[in-house]
């Protein structure tokens, strides 16, 4: 979300790249409150998959942490369970859901190899512009993260999505720049070897040198 917000703020108006990257339209958090009827602003936000992993312990965690300034009513056994969960690394995170535009379609719905070339070119043009203006490196180029849509005149336009693995060059440490990332069939040599070389835009471009981008057949 932070990356999309920065992109939205810093990207210049340019007809060549407008519509080739996602624009954040709306978003929110999934909340499991200790009290389902409570409208308190200090309710804890927890990843929605957590309940299925730890069951009733989630209620214990919420009861303990949401009322840290009050008598939470948790007993010694409950506190031991919370400590055990923290030692075992049970996830306790914010789960966010966002809506972006434009709405894209998968590459398999393209009509020809010529349209595929246009779409991939648009997506990588967006990739370069985002790196130049926002200093954000995508790091996960694959056929699932390049989509397309059709304009009113029926022409296709490429769309680069999914910035979950992206890094911000203004804030990331060198160790983060060396981190392995991406989708396995599209990984660069650096990522496949998991070496200590700094990851750059060239690692993303290597994903295009992959036959999976040309696996579709049109008649």
Order of alpha helices (4+ residues) and beta strands (2+ residues): alpha-beta-alpha-alpha-alpha-beta-alpha-beta-beta-beta-beta-alpha-alpha-alpha
